């Protein structure tokens, strides 16, 4: 199965590094990010993080702070950031408001609808919380549009 970074690479014609770690918490991603930025020297960071924090019921303010710290680290190295909002499990199954607040406050492009749509459609999921190949393609297509509309890629 192709992940959305693999599909996105084909859609935008740019190298896309999948630096995600399954099951990772934002605190772990924050600790890992400086080395990844130094190693990869990305032109853009697509930040899709927080889902595992939400699944485990961790403190949302800490998740918010960790995401902000990751964005700050990237920006300090001149790396622009695109944020993907992750839906919270439960009755409302929508992204926590802090994703929109971060994007608005920091002027980041935000993708907040596609992952929710994919994870709400059983035909686009491989299990309870992960997209299948069709779901990843749908996410990659939406990201490609967002990247073009925001000027991140031509």
C-alpha positions in Angstrom: 0.0 0.0 0.0 1.3 3.4 -0.9 1.3 6.1 1.8 0.1 9.6 1.1 3.7 10.9 1.0 4.5 8.4 -1.8 1.4 9.4 -3.8 2.0 13.1 -3.1 5.5 12.9 -4.5 4.1 11.6 -7.8 1.4 14.3 -7.9 3.7 17.3 -7.2 6.8 16.1 -8.9 9.0 16.8 -5.8 10.8 14.5 -3.5 8.7 13.8 -0.4 10.3 12.2 2.6 8.0 10.2 4.9 9.5 10.9 8.3 6.4 9.7 10.2 6.7 7.1 12.9 3.6 4.9 13.5 2.3 5.3 17.0 4.5 8.3 17.8 3.3 11.0 20.3 3.9 14.7 19.6 6.5 14.7 22.4 8.5 12.1 20.6 8.1 13.8 17.3 9.3 17.1 18.8 12.4 15.3 20.3 13.1 13.7 16.8 12.5 16.8 14.7 15.8 18.7 15.0 17.8 15.7 13.8 15.4 15.1 10.9 15.5 18.8 9.9 19.3 18.7 9.9 19.5 15.4 8.0 16.9 16.1 5.3 17.1 19.9 5.0 13.5 20.0 3.7 12.0 22.8 1.6 8.7 22.3 3.3 7.3 20.4 6.4 3.9 18.8 6.2 3.0 18.3 9.8 0.4 15.6 10.4 0.7 14.9 14.1 -1.4 14.5 17.2 -3.5 11.6 16.4 -1.8 9.2 18.9 -2.0 11.9 21.6 -5.7 12.2 21.0 -6.2 8.4 20.9 -4.5 8.0 24.3 -6.4 10.9 25.8 -3.3 12.9 26.6 -3.5 16.6 27.6 -4.6 18.6 24.6 -2.8 21.7 25.8 0.5 19.7 25.8 -0.3 18.4 22.3 -1.0 22.0 21.2 2.3 23.2 22.7 4.3 20.3 21.1 2.8 21.1 17.7 3.7 24.8 18.1 7.2 23.9 19.2 7.7 21.7 16.1 6.5 24.6 13.8 8.8 27.0 15.6 11.8 24.7 15.1 11.0 24.3 11.4 10.6 28.0 10.9 13.8 28.8 12.8 15.5 26.8 10.0 13.6 28.7 7.3 11.3 25.7 6.6 7.6 26.6 5.9 5.0 24.4 7.4 1.6 23.0 6.2 -0.5 21.7 9.0 -2.9 18.7 8.7 -5.6 18.5 11.4 -6.2 15.1 12.8 -9.7 14.2 14.0 -10.3 13.3 17.6 -11.9 10.0 18.3 -15.3 10.1 20.0 -18.8 11.3 19.4 -17.9 14.5 17.5 -15.0 12.9 15.5 -13.7 16.3 14.4 -10.3 17.9 14.7 -9.7 19.8 18.0 -10.0 23.5 17.6 -6.3 24.0 18.4 -5.4 23.0 14.8 -7.3 25.9 13.3 -6.1 28.3 16.1 -2.5 27.4 15.4 -2.9 27.8 11.6 -4.8 31.1 11.9 -2.4 32.5 14.5 0.8 31.4 12.7 -0.5 31.9 9.1 -0.2 28.3 8.1 -2.0 26.5 5.3 -4.3 24.0 7.0 -5.9 20.9 5.7 -8.7 20.1 8.1 -11.4 18.3 6.1 -9.9 15.5 4.0 -8.5 13.3 6.8 -11.9 13.6 8.6 -13.7 12.6 5.4 -11.4 9.7 4.8 -11.6 8.4 8.3 -15.4 8.8 8.3 -15.7 6.5 5.2 -15.2 2.8 5.9 -14.4 2.2 2.2 -11.3 4.5 2.6 -10.0 2.8 5.8 -7.9 -0.3 6.3 -8.8 -0.4 10.0 -10.5 1.7 12.6 -7.9 4.5 12.4 -5.8 4.2 9.3 -6.6 5.0 5.7 -6.2 2.4 3.0 -4.6 3.0 -0.4 -7.7 4.8 -1.7 -7.9 6.9 1.4 -4.2 7.9 1.2 -4.7 8.8 -2.5 -7.6 11.0 -1.5 -5.5 12.7 1.2 -2.5 13.2 -1.2 -4.8 14.7 -3.9 -6.2 17.2 -1.4 -2.7 18.1 -0.2 -1.4 18.6 -3.7 -4.3 21.1 -4.3 -3.5 22.9 -1.0 0.2 23.0 -1.8 -0.5 24.5 -5.3 -3.1 27.0 -3.9 -0.8 28.1 -1.1 2.2 28.6 -3.5 4.3 25.9 -1.9 4.6 24.1 -5.2 3.9 25.1 -8.8 
